[in-house]
Amino acid sequence: MDHLHPARVVPTGTTTVPLPRRLVAVGITRRHDGRTITVRATQAGVTGTISTRTAEVRRG
């Protein structure tokens, strides 16, 4: 325990209020052979997409 993460001490017989939930997620995006592969994992599960390139972006 430290000053940034104090322990939650609750007296007996007291109702606690749930802490707000935080979204915890990780993800990657890869581009290979004209396709974009995106994968994201959260506490709820894993999602993924594969899409083809539909537009060219020109950088000057």
N, C-alpha and C positions, 0 to 999 in steps of 0.2 A: 504494500500500500504506500502511496506517496501523495503529495499535496495535489497532484493533478487528477488522481483517481481515488478519492476518499471512499471508505467502506460505507455501505448503506446500513445504518443501524436503525431498526424499527422497533419501537416499544411493543411489548406483548399486548394483543387485543386491538391493534391499530390496523386500519385498512391502508394498503399501499396503493399508490397511483402508478400505473405502468409507465415506464420511460418511453419517450418517443422512439420509434423504430428508425434505424438507419439502413439505407440501401447499400449493401456491400456487393460490389460486382467487379469482375475482371474481364478483360476481353482482348482480342487480337483482330487485326485486319491485315490480310495478305493479298498482294496482287501478283498473279502468275498467269502467263499466257493469255492476257486479255480478260481474265476473270478476277473478280474481287470476292474473297472468302472472308466472312466475318463470323466470329464465334464470341458469344458472351455467356458468362456463367454467373448466376446469382444464387442466393439461398433458395429461391423457388425452383431453380432448374437451369438447364443449358439450352440456349437457342443458337441457331446458325443459319447463315444464308450464303448462297453462291449466286453471283450475278455477273452477267457479261457486260463489257464496256459498251455503252450506247452513245457516248458523245466524246469527241476529242476536245481536249482543253489545250489551247495554245498559250504558251508563256513567252512573252517578248523579251 
